[in-house]
Amino acid sequence: MGLSGPRRSERRVELRRPPALRGRRRDCQPQDGTPPMKWIILLTLALASLAASPARAQAISECPDDFSAFAGATDPLTCSCSAQAAERGSVWGMDVYTGDSSVCKAAVHAGAITRRGGQVTVTPEAGRPAYPGLTRNGVSSSNYGAYASSFRFAGAAGRPNTAADGKSSDSKSGPAGVPAETTAAISECPDDFSVFAETAEALTCSCSAQAAERGSVWGMDVYTGDSSVCKAAVHAGAITRRGGQVTVTPEAGRPAYPGLTRNGVSSSNFGAYASSFRVAGERRAASAPTGQTTQVLVSECPNDFSAFADTSEPLICTCSAQAADRGSVWGMDVYTGDSSVCKAAVHAGAINRRGGQVTVSPDAGQATYAGVTRNGISSSNYGSYASSFRFGPAPSGPTVCPDNFVAFQEITAPLGCTCDRAAMERGSVWGMDVYTADSSVCKAAVHAGAVPRQGGLVSVIPEPGRNAYPGLTRNGVTSSNYGPYDGSFRFPPRQGATAAAPAKMATAPVQQNITQSLRERGEVDLYVQFRFNSAELDLSAADTLRELRNVLAADTNLRLGLIGHTDSVGTADYNRSLSYRRAEAVGRWLVQQGIATSRLTIDGRGRAEPIADNATEAGRAANRRVQALKL
């Protein structure tokens, strides 16, 4: 039934003069023209009947499919929705809907009726520049931009559907327990924030427990415009999973959004997006210790560093104990961009497993990433990757040897690295003298006689693959036979293995016990060897440096001044520069092993402070040293 004419029961009463009054009878008409009393009574009854009949006769018409035809209207429309109409069509907006939205489905969305249908009052509204979508009452509405006309339902904005027993499912409180009388102006949050991309004003809204579990999130602290608002609020710590009130602030688009697992929500990485938002509220960060406030400027570290592939600025962030155990790591010292940031930080020695603050520096992609087991973390080999990251200064000089040499199959230059005692016992070995690339580097070094079992520095030389690798028991290590393999490595002859070694060792100064000397004297002379006329550490320096690193690691309050000294050969200016660079090389090695730069100072005194006679070889050897002085 349409609205073009009155229904049968709505026809108006026709005013007709009673038959007794149709003629102009003089005997019924007073001489002064006053109507007779009977006429007045009849006319009054007729007018009363006319006034009463529409109220008795008006039925509730069915609601139209949408409200477009009422775009210019101002009066509300009362109509009824069937159960079928409540399931039909599409809806755009929340609380206020586009004129072409399904009226009855929007009524369910607004909470004006249930899915069984019912009577509603639809109020026309002016068009709006944006209509945010929201999933509510089992109906998902969509975002939409500008539209010429709108409508809402009288007294129904956002209220919950009535339960089957007629009682409201939320009659005493608003969202998250907020009293109902305080939430009238607080609308439910939209599913995402895309429709607010061009706005500047913050939006205060409420999240239900259901909305806090719904949708996907990209970014951390600042989120892509199409992220789920309420789930992002949980991720940001603005609300708990039970929901609550939040303030959502629009932000400009960003070139990168890093993902992070936080507060039980895992967000994802994303590249450039046109709009963003951030969420404020009563922060409940799951990782914050009781009684402490979270640092505002130092954010939690992202899960990985992929989103920062094209950046150059270091990122200062914090790792929780949970994040330090999460994810996978590829590489050593320099890591693939998709490695777990916090787990890599433990691997690099930047933090321990309890977590802490780190500085992550973006680095260019590399052709190969070598895996190594270090600090209780096993990283893996990987080939070429487009982006990298590291902690602290760029690595230089000898580093820890990789677990195997697979990642270096395509290179030709030797690799100088250090083997510790634990690495000597780890892994398997195939071959003799020349080893398969997947053999344990350090265990093969013992087998080859390149290092003793207590460890040391080695030089690993890449070799082409071979057809056969014979096994041999040697130096307490048993290697196995193997057939063809794509890549190999070997070690050069061990230094000092000639007959001249004893004579050379006679002139070398004896290294003092580092721990005892620092404790008793507050200083120790480090007899670490450098290449001739160079600040490049020699392979033989590893044992002494490793002992010094262990002393610093055991006492986190210990600070040292590193002072370089030379013999008298060469000019004063040259020796002063050389001594400084040698002390700097020792400090750089310690930093790469996880010692903070703030705990070290560097100086060079050249030949100015000898401790022995420069006229003899033994005296000159004693003068060539790096002094470690407690500060």
Secondary structure, 3 states (H helix, E strand, C coil): CCCCCCCHHHCCCCCCCCHHHCCCCHHHCCCCCCCCHHHHHHHHHHHHHHHHHHHHHCCCCECCCCCHHHCCCCCCEEEEECCCHHHCCCCEECCCEECCCCHHHHHHHHCCCECCEEEEEEEEEEEECCECCCEECCEECECECCEEEEEEECCCCCCCCECCCCCECCCCECHHHCEHHHCCCCEECCCCCHHHCCCCCCEEEEECCCHHHCCCCEECCEEECCCCHHHHHHHHCCCECCEEEEEEEEEEEECCECCCEECCEECECECCEEEEEEEECCCCCCCCCCCCCCCCCCEECCCCCHHHCCCCCCEEEEECCCHHHCCCCEECCEEECCCCHHHHHHHHCCCECCEEEEEEEEEEEECCECCCEECCEECECECCEEEEEEECCCCCCCEECCCCCHHHCCCCCCEEEEECHHHHCCCCCEECCEEECCCCHHHHHHHHCCCCCCCEEEEEEEEEEECCECCCEECCEECECECCEEEEEECCCCCCCCCCHHHHHHHCCCCCCHHHHHHHHCEEEECCCECCCCCCECHHHHHHHHHHHHHHHHCCCCCEEEEEECCCCCCHHHHHHHHHHHHHHHHHHHHHCCCCHHHEEEEEEECCCCCCCCCCHHHHHHHCEEEEEEC
